[in-house]
Amino acid sequence: MQLRYSFRVYPDPGQRSALAKAFGCARVVYNDAVRAREDAREAGRPFPTAGQLSTRLITDAKRTPERSWLGEVSAVVLQQSLRDAETAYRNFFASLKGTRKGPKLGAPRLKSRKDARQSVRFTANARWTITDSGRLNLPKIGAVKVKWSRTLPAQPTSVTVIKDAAGRYFASFVIDTDPAADAARMSDTDQIVGIDLGLSHFAVLSDGTKIDSPRFLRRAEKKLKKAQRELSRKQKGSKNRAKARLKVARAHAKVADARREFHHQLSTRLISENQGIAVEDLSVAGLARTRLAKSVHDAGWASFLGMLQYKAERYGRTLVRIGRFEPTSQTCSTCGAKDGPKPLNVREWACSACGTVHDRDHNAAMNVKTAAGLAVSACGAPVRPGAVPAQREETGSHGFPTEPRAA
């Protein structure tokens, strides 16, 4: 399976200028490709092929005075921008036909130079390298300083340089991993756990463990309000407004990074300690339209479940999602009697059939585990496979790698 390993990079002023030029050239080529296909659609002509677009928008355009500056960046960056446009149209048509899962996608739109996130991708054809001193050497940009947080497990196939809304730069490497080798590194266990996600506690496990919700956004809300208030008072187009906007973006980035780190640590712990994991398939999009929207977004359930998915596949664990309409909070985990719905303020209740007093969240976690139907053989191998493929980035602590680097 493929994974992304992201590292913070620190380009010098000259390299930042070269990266800005690469971002702009990639954006122009992407917009030209979208405009060419839209013009063909309006004129009733067939869409130009990728080869035709490459010749017209890159090779021939470099010879014109209006687009001669495209030759100042790596040609691989421009070719990958065309590939991104092709992928966007392919996903759009697949969404129209109903062959693509997920929400409906709209037609590709033009990119703006004011977009919060900008990126360029370098494949192996660009001949980028990692130097012996640990710098990332990019064509027509130079050797960029990288803050390594761990060793790359294999030879990367490509690297994407990203600039986020907070003005930070990242290098995202694509790595092909071997699930069999990763599963062999994980210790054997026969433990099975059910997880009930909530707001008062982020997660309650079927063994009774309760994990508090950090509420990163709520804790930083006062600081965010102050930064946003200062931004609203700055004159539009001024340098002070640009500084204030950057301050707001960095405050939000700090909250997002803390939440992502919490999700990674918890998901890794659950995967390493349990062979089978059962979770409820929550409708996060639906819950985000209720009065609890801010708390739901602050918890980040979808991101956490995505991490559990790809880590379960990577390390040979079993992950099962039960239906969202399963009455886990209404059923007694002791006798199985269904006691009816209860308002959210009821945190404990007694079963009318057997009289057992239940903690609402713990009882739900036990019912999630039962409804998943997980079983384990005597040797600890899962009888029912349930790995779901996913691709997510990983995180780690800062520091230079002590092991030999894959480059």
Secondary structure, 3 states (H helix, E strand, C coil): CEEEEEEEEECCHHHHHHHHHHHHHHHHHHHHHHHHHHHHHHHCCCCCCHHHHHHHHHHCHHHCCCCHHHHHCCHHHHHHHHHHHHHHHHHHHHHHHCCCCCCCCCCCCCCCCCCCCEEEEEEHHHCCEECCCCCEEECCCEEEEEECCCCCCCCCCEEEEEECCCCCEEEEEEEECCHHHHHHHCCCCCCEEEEEECCCEEEEECCCCEEECCCHHHHCHHHHHHHHHHHHCCCCCCHHHHHHHHHHHHHHHHHHHHHHHHHHHHHHHHHHHCCEEEEECCCHHHHCCCCCHHHHHHHCHHHHHHHHHHHHHHCCCEEEEECCCCCCCCECCCCCCECCCCCCCCCEEECCCCCCEEEHHHHHHHHHHHHHCCCECCCCCECCCCCCCCCCEECCCCCCCCCCCCC
